Amino acid sequence: MRNAHPRYMCFPSVVCVGRPTHVTITPRDTSRIFREEKSFEMCVIGMRDDMVDYHDKLPMDVPCYVSGGCLHFDYTFEREQEYSIRFCEKGGKPIKISLYAVQEDLYVRRPLKGDLHTHSYYSDGQDGVAMVPACYREEGFDFYALTDHNRMFTSTIQSEQYEGVKLGVCMLKGEEVHTPGSSVHIVHIGGNFSVCERYVKEPEAFVAEVAEIEKTLTHIPEQYRLRVAQATWACREIKRAGGISIFAHPFWTANVYNVSEDFCNYLFDEKIFDVFELHNDGATHRDNLQLALWQEQALKGNVLPVVGNSDSHNHDFATTGFGRSFTIAFARDNTEEAIIEALRDGYSVAAEVPRKNDAEIRVFGSQFRLVQFARFLYENYFNETWRLCVGEGILMRRYAEGEEVGETLSALADTVENHYKKFFGLVPAPTLSPRVLGYLEKVRIAQIDSGIITKGSHLDLYGGNERRE
């Protein structure tokens, strides 16, 4: 349930199950201030709780009180789920906002929006390595990995343009691995050396090492044996580098599908990959097949965590799939090491936003709890952090163009993290300052003394005015 009333927000909006929690409902539009002389009532509903008759009248029985222009209540949320909070002036029409309770393992993790497959001008993309991170930040991303074809150096030097400037976006190292003679695309994230450079600069060693692996694959038909050996070699090298391997877009289409169905089965059976790319560029036909493949393999016991990626070569949200297919990772912090750990441990979901419907989201993952939580976060958290990121992304563009705005960029770098801390109740809830409260009282008195009775352009000297306090 999206927060139906954007003029109010509760802090925290994510809480830990079983902990007594103090919740503050803050008016985001200060004209909606809560006044102590008025009486309010409230109820809290667990959205997954059983209700025999969902038309039953809701009991407004949760004690609440007004202080400092905000509405407060204390509650212990006993189950991991979304909660709908209804509040109103006594006897009035309830206003709905949402809150989510999670178990400890999720509560200690920060939700991050990212993309682990994209390209720059220095392979076959359209944008330079300094401009790509600006594009991602402007669209509300917390992290991304530059994965140019057969090269990692672009991702290792991309941050040099911003050296000395504090940023809110995390740039992960990456490359898209294409072993010679194989159609399998493998995305390498986070390793300490380039796997591609090994088969480019040491071709004899590559061929010899693959041949040794191939000798062990006699259970695989000869048609696929060499290519499975090459994929196995690549994934082993990625693991040796300390990175993770992503099996990318098997149903991308050239003359035929990138990886045939039988070939996919053999690759999954070898259990060589760390993660599966479920979404890629928002291509519905491709994504449907990849979803079916992933589900079928999971039933066979070949379970892989999933990610959603854009595979963007042009970072224009209006005209491409950029920004519409992404990963939500639940990591301990926004660092390369923590994000990789979260992906390895299955704390991620694949998500996509259909074109021409930015309010909708489709979320897929192996755990119901992560999918449901991610949907709540998209509607109530990421839509907010996106707004906070836009200005930072624009300034990053200007900095990449040579404008001296580094000091301002550094000052903005913690904006999203500060919102996260408030959203999860890791810092005290924001309240209205005495300055704001004094101003609002002045406006209220002026409204009582001078507010004529009117509705729109119609002046009515007789009758009631509901807003005349």
ABEGO torsion letter per residue (X at the ends): XBBABAABBBOBABBBBGBBBBBBBBBABAAABBBAABBBBBBBBBAABBBABAABBBBBABBBBBBGGBBBBBBBBABBBBBBBBBBBBGBBBBBBBBBBBBAAAAABBBBBBBABBBBAABABABBAAAAAAAAAAAGBABBBBBBBGBAAAAAAAAAAABGBBBABBBBBBBBBBBBGBABBBBBBGBABBAAAAAAABAAAAAAAAAAAAAAAAABBAAAAAAAAAAAAAAAAAAAAGBBBBBBGAABBBABBABBAAAAAAAAAAGABABBBABBGGBAAAAAAAAAAAAAAAAAGBBBBBBBBAGBABBBAAABABGABBBBBBBABBBAAAAAAAAAAGBBBBBBBBBGBAABBBBBBABAAAAAAAAAAAAAAAAAAAAAAAAAAAAAAAAAAGBBAAAAAAAAAAAAAAAAAAAAGABBBBBBBAAAAAAAAAAAAAAAAABBBBBEABBBABEBBAAAX
